[in-house]
Amino acid sequence: MTDLVQVTAVSLSVLLLALVLELVRRGKLTEEHSLIWIAGGLGLLGLSLWRGVLHVAARALGIHYPPALLLLALTAFVFLVSLYFSVVISRQRQEIERMLEELALLDAEVRALRDSGRTVTTAKMVPDAAREGAEPANPRGLAGEQHVARVQPDDQSAA
């Protein structure tokens, strides 16, 4: 590797690490996912700084063209990252489905209360609303602009 190629490789590795850290700082990338990219960037930086490591590793694995080892490692890295993100997406999909089921149950409860014609106090509807200094419940914020019929504030429920 010539000096210009090595300087370029080191610069790009440092730039990748700086980009990942900036994305984490701005909250665009979680710390959990940044570890993968930091490990990849450090690996590239290590290969950029120590030229002989790639040649020694290639020779040890019986690969005659050292850059082919780099491509093999990159392909394996992309494969593992894709597999990892597939697992993360699957887990998030399951969580979204569970939350949708909970939302549907809550929506059914709100509809049943509205259709029953019963008067419901905000303390019964939102348990923390009875606390001193708590904001009154916002009926328009329930289940997509739906609200329970005849909701009475707590102070009128005693009458």
N, C-alpha and C positions, 0 to 999 in steps of 0.2 A: 504494500500500500504506500503510495507516495505521500509526502508530507501534506500536500494540498488536500488529498482525499481524506487523510486522517484528521486534519483540522476541520474539514467540512463535517465529517462524521461526528466528531466530538461536539461541534457547535449544534448540530441537529439534535443530538441526544440531550444536551443541556437545554435546548429550546423546548423539547418535548416535556422534560421534567418541569420546567418553569410554567409551561402551559397547563399541565395537570394541576400544579399547586395553585395557580391563579383560578382555575375552574372550581377547585375546592373552596378557595377563599370566597369566591362570589356565590357559592351555594349551588352552582350548576352541576356539580359532580359530588356524589357522597363520598365520604372517607372510605367506606367499604369497597366501593368500586374503584377508587383511585389507587388502591394498593396494587391492583393488577397492572395499571399503567405505570406506576412508579417502578415496579419490579421490571417491567419491560424496558423502560427508559434506562434504568441502572445497568441492566444486562447489555444494552446497546452501548452505553457509555464505557462499560468494562471492555467490551470487544474493540471499541474504538481506541482506547488508550493502550491496551496491551495487544499488539499485533500478533504475537506468537501464539496466543491462546487458541485462536481459531485454527491455526496450522497444526498445533499439537493435538487438539480435539479431533480434527479431521483425520489425522494420521492414526490416532488411537481407534477410531471407528472404521478405518479402512476406506475412507473417502479420499479419492485422489485429487479432487478439486475443492479446496477449502470454502470458496463462496457457496458451493452447493450445500454445505453443512449449515451455513447461515440461512439459506432459503428453506431448508428442511426445518430448522428451529423456528423460523418465522411462520411457516405453515402450521406447525404443531401449536404454536402460541395462539394463532388465530382460531384454530379448531377448539382449543380449550376455552378460550374466551367466549366463543359462540355457544359452546355447551353450557358454560356457567350462566350466561345471560338467558339462555333458554330455560334453565331451572328457575332463575329469578322471575322471569315473565310468567312461568307456570304458577309459581307460588302467589304472585300478585293477582293473577286471574282468579285463583281459588278464593283469595281474600275479597276480591270485588264481588264474586258471586255470593259469598256469605253475607256481605254488607247489603247487597240487593235483596236477599231474602229477609234480612232484618228490617229493611226499609219497607218491604211489602207488608210484613206483619204489623209494623207501626202504622202504616197507611190504612190497613184494614181496621185496626183499633180506632183510629180517628174517625173513619167513616161510620163505624158501628156506634160510636158516641154521638156523632152528629145525627144519625138516623134515629137514634133512640129518643131524642128530644129531651133527654135529661139535662139538667143544669149542672155544669162542671165548674168548680172553682179553679183558679190558676194554680193553687197549691196542690190540688189533686192531679192536675195535668202536668205540671213541672214541679217535682218535689222540692227543689231548692228555692222556689219562688217565695216560700213562706219565711225564708231567712230575713232578718232585719237588714235593710239597705239593699236588698236584691232588686234588680230591675224587674218590672212587670213583664209577664210573658207577652211575646209578640205573636198573636194568633196568625198573622199573615206569613210568618216564617215557618209554619208547620207544613211539612209534606208538600212542598211545591205550591205555595199560595192557597192551601186549603185551611179551613179553620173549623173549630167545633162550634156548633150553633149554641147560642145563649151562654156564652162564657161570662161569668160574673167575677169581678175582682174579689179578693178575700174579705175585704171589709164589709161587703154587702151580703156575704154568704151567711152571716150570723143572724140576719133579720128573717 
